[in-house]
């Protein structure tokens, strides 16, 4: 607190000196003091008395000037705290604007140097009962979810670091699927008369090579859920959420309401059928 008022005192003193000597108001003040001094001394001593008592009259003039200076100083001292607050507030606002500007530029620069995935469902989903076996596990019944996907990248090249799929049912229950890559070279769906090479799985294609800037990667996802959920997963109120992670750790999501398409109406991009007979 002492340092603050000491600073205010010196600012008021410098302001008073500046006002007296270096401003139009100061020149007017000096002229006014001179006129008042002459009038005061002339009325008190007369013209002859002023000449005969020059040093005394000069001392009185100096006293008058000092009183006037003190009044200016008091005025400066009263106003300096507000001026000080106003200057600090303007400085803080300027620094805040500069900080926000720098942060905005950093965000733009960071965005330019990061991947930007966009997920698109390029075909219709297929849900069915499947018997599969994970490594070191016995074959078990699962409810499978199959969907062709395209990942577009408008940012820096990046591979896919992770893929997640969850299903939210109409009763509010949410289940997370388990990604699965078949061991056989092809996935065969007799009901839709489609065969897919296992190598076209998104988790294989997307993690093997980076998706270049402006490029894309298509592939299928295949997730397993607990058994006997086909009817619930085909319900029109079931919502699926697919999440894909880039190399920087960012997750991108695609929310997919169930389209209710029958398996026989399934569509798929031709590029995913390459290598099949």
C-alpha positions, -999 to +999 in steps of 0.1 A: +000+000+000+029+024+009+045+018-025+012+025-043+007+059-026+044+067-030+039+061-068+008+082-068+026+110-050+055+111-075+031+109-104+010+138-090+042+158-085+055+152-120+020+159-133+019+192-114+053+202-128+043+192-163+011+211-160+029+243-148+057+243-173+049+222-204+013+227-213-009+255-226-028+253-193+006+257-175+014+288-195-020+302-187-014+294-150+020+311-150+005+342-166-024+342-142+000+339-112+021+367-126-009+390-130-023+381-096+011+387-080+015+421-096-020+431-086-016+418-051+017+435-045+007+467-061-024+469-040-005+460-008+027+481-013+019+505-041+042+509-071+069+528-051+068+502-023+072+474-048+103+490-062+119+497-028+111+463-013+119+442-044+132+412-025+103+412-001+078+415-030+096+387-049+093+365-018+056+372-016+053+364-053+071+332-048+048+324-019+018+330-041+032+309-068+040+281-043+004+282-030-009+280-066+015+251-073+003+233-042-033+236-054-023+221-087-005+193-070-035+186-048-057+184-079-033+160-095-030+139-064-068+136-062-071+125-099-040+103-102-056+072-086-083+072-112-059+079-140-036+051-127-065+026-126-077+037-160-042+032-175-037-002-158-072-013-170-064-002-206-030-020-203-047-052-190-073-050-218-045-046-244-026-075-230-057-096-230-064-088-266-028-096-275-030-129-256-062-139-274-047-129-307-016-150-301-037-180-288-059-177-319-029-178-342-015-208-322-048-226-326-048-219-364-012-231-367-019-262-346-049-270-367-028-266-399-004-292-384-029-317-373-050-343-390-087-336-397-107-368-401-142-369-415-161-402-411-187-412-437-208-444-437-203-455-473-227-484-473-255-499-452-249-519-420-254-556-416-264-571-382-265-608-376-257-637-352-222-650-356-201-676-339-165-665-336-134-673-315-109-648-303-073-660-298-070-683-267-108-684-264-135-709-273-160-702-301-189-682-288-221-667-301-220-630-307-241-604-324-221-589-353-222-554-367-207-549-402-205-515-420-184-500-448-167-468-438-147-440-456-123-418-436-114-385-453-084-365-441-082-327-447-053-322-423-018-335-420-011-372-429-021-396-402-027-433-396-057-445-376-048-452-340-080-465-327-116-474-336-146-478-312-182-485-317-211-483-292-248-489-294-274-470-274-308-488-272-342-473-267-342-482-230-311-461-225-287-490-222-253-484-239-230-513-250-195-511-264-186-534-292-154-554-296-135-550-328-128-583-346-107-592-376-115-626-391-087-651-396-100-663-429-091-644-461-127-634-469-158-625-451-188-642-467-224-631-463-246-656-481-278-637-474-266-606-494-244-626-517-214-605-508-178-615-502-152-591-486-115-596-484-103-595-448-075-571-460-101-544-466-109-541-429-105-504-419-084-513-389-059-530-412-058-504-440-060-474-418-032-484-394-008-497-421-004-465-441-010-428-433-040-412-449-025-383-469-037-348-469-068-346-490-069-384-493-092-411-480-092-446-467-122-470-471-127-502-453-152-522-433-156-523-395-167-554-378-177-553-341-191-580-319-217-575-292-233-599-267-255-626-283-292-624-289-292-587-296-302-587-333-337-575-328-326-547-304-298-536-327-321-535-357-347-514-338-352-480-355-346-463-321-311-478-317-283-454-323-247-464-331-217-441-324-185-448-343-153-432-330-119-430-348-086-417-333-059-400-353-021-401-346-023-370-323-049-387-300-079-368-312-112-387-315-137-381-343-172-395-341-201-404-364-236-409-350-256-433-370-294-438-363-304-473-374-317-471-410-337-503-408-324-515-442-328-552-447-297-572-454-307-579-490-306-542-496-271-538-484-248-515-505-210-513-505-184-493-524-168-514-552-133-508-540-140-529-509-148-559-531-114-560-548-097-594-544-130-613-541-143-639-566 
